[in-house]
C-alpha cells in the first residue's frame, strides 16, 4: 500500500458515536466534530513497541509473522500497548507473549511513525524501538501471532525481508547505528 492508497481513519466514521447524528464533520486533520451535540472525535497514533534482542553470539532475534498484515515476512518481537500499561510494561508483555523470553533490561533507541492496516482500517501508530536484554535466550518459543523465531547473524540481516514499513525502517536505522559504532571502535589510536 502506498500513501495515495491510504484512507484517513476518520473517513470511516459517518455518524457521531455519541448521538448518532449525520452532522459529524471534519474539524481538523485529526478530528471530526458533531454539529448537533458538540462531541469531537480525535484520531491519534496508537503506541507500539519493538525489541532488538541479541543472543550471546551477537545474533539478532527475528520472528516470522503468522498473520496479516505481511504474513510470512520477517518481523521483530513487539506489538501494541494495552490501555493502562506503560510502554515498558507493553514491551515486556509483548516479548514474553511472542517469544517466551523475559526482558530484564530495555534501552530506548528511537521511535518511528507508522501506518498499520488492520481489518480494512489504516491505523496510525507510533512505534518505540528498544534494545533489550533477556534472562535466558535458550527458552525461545514462538507464540501468539509469531509463526517462528530464530537467531540471525547481523551480517545476514536484510531490511527488505521485513514486511512492515516501520520495522524495515527501524532495522535500517539500527544497522546504520551499529555500523557507525563498529567503525568508530575500529579506528582507535
N, C-alpha and C positions, 0 to 999 in steps of 0.2 A: 504494500500500500504506500503510495507516495502522498505528499502533503495535499495535492489537489483532490485526492480521493477522500480525504477525511471529512467527516460530518461533525460539526460542532455538537458536543453533547447536549447543549440546551435546545437544539433543533428537535430533539425527541420529546420535549415537554410542550404539549399543545394547550393543556389546561392547567390552571392553578392547582397545585397539590393540596391547598388548604380549603378553598371554597368551590373548586371545580369550574370556575369561570373561564370562558374562552378569551377574556381580556388579559391574557398573560403574554406580555410583550417584552422584547429585548430592552434592557435598561443600560447595559454596558457589555463589553466583550465577554465578561464572565458572569453576567446575571440577567435574569428576567424578573419583571415586577408585574404584579396583578393590579390593574386599574380599579378593580372592584373592592378588594379587601386590603390592598397595600402590601401583601406578602412579597418578599423579594427572595428568589432562589439564586444562590451563588454556586458556581462550579469551580472548585479549587482542586489542585492536584492531590491525589491520594499518595500517602507516604509508602515507600517500598524500600527494602534492604537487600544488599547483595554482599556476599562474602568471598574474599580471596583467601583460600586456605592452602597451606603447603605442608607436605609431609617432611620427614627427616632428611630426605634426599633433595628437597627443594622442588619436587614436582607439585604442580597445581591441581587441585581437585576440580574436576569438571563434572557436570551432570548432563544426561540426555533427557530432553523434555518428553514426558509421557502424554501430554495433552496439548491441544491447540490453545493459543497461537504458537506457531513454529514447532509443532510436534515433530520429534525425531532429530531436532538440531541440538547443538551444544548449548549449555547454559551454565550459570554459576549458582550455587545454593543461595536461596533467598526467597522473598515474596513480600506480600502486602502486610503492613502494620494493622493490627486489630484495634478497635476502639479501646480506650483506657489503658493503652500499652505504650511504654516509652519505645523509642527507636532501638535502644539497646536490648530491651526485652523481646522486641519483634525479631531482631537478629538472632538471638539465642534460640527462640522458639522455632523459627523457620529452619535454621541449620539442623536442629535436632529432629524436627519433623521429616525433613527431606533426606538426611544422611545418617542419623543416629549419633552424630558427633556432638560433644558438649563443648561449647565455646568457653574458654577460661579467660581470654583477653581479646579485646577488639580495639583496633585503632582506626579512627575515622580517616578516610583518604580524600574523598571528593563526592560531589553529587552531580547528577545529570537529569535534565527534564526528559520526559519520555511520553509516548502515547501507547496504550495497551489496548488492543482491540479485543473486547470480550463480549460475547452474546450480542454482537452487532453494534456495540457502543464503543466509541473511541474514548477511553478513559485517560485523562491526563494524569501522569504520575510524576513524582519527584523521587528519584532513586538515589539512596545513600549507600556509597561503597565503603566497605571496611576490610582491613586486613586482620585476619583472625588467627588466634592460636587455639588449639583444641586439646582436650585431655589425652585422648588416645586415638591415633589415626587408624589403628587396626580394627576398630569396631564399625567400620564403614558399612552402611546398609541403606540401599536406595529405597525410598518410601514416598508416600504422599503423591505428588504429581511428577516424580522423577522415575524414569524407567531404568536408569543405570547411573552409577557413579564410578569414576575411575581417576587415577592419578596420571597426569601427563607431564612429561618434562617440558619446562618453559620453552625450550628451543623448538618443540613440536606444536606449540600453541599458534593457531592461525585465526585471527579475529573474524574472518569471513565465514568460518564454520559455526559461529554463534548466531542463532536465529532472531533474537530480539535486538532491535536497534540500539537501545541504551546499553545493553550488555556488551554488544560488539564494540561500541564507542568506549565503554569502560575498560574493556580488555585492551584496546589500542592504547588508551591513556596509561593504563597500568604497565604495559610492556615498555612504552616510551620512558616512563619514570624509572623502571628497573634498568633499562639500558643506560640512561644518563647516570644513575647511581653506580652501576658497574663500571662505566667508562671513567667516572671520577675516581673510583677506587684503584683502577689500574694505572692511573697517572700519579704515582707517588714520587716524592722527591727525597 
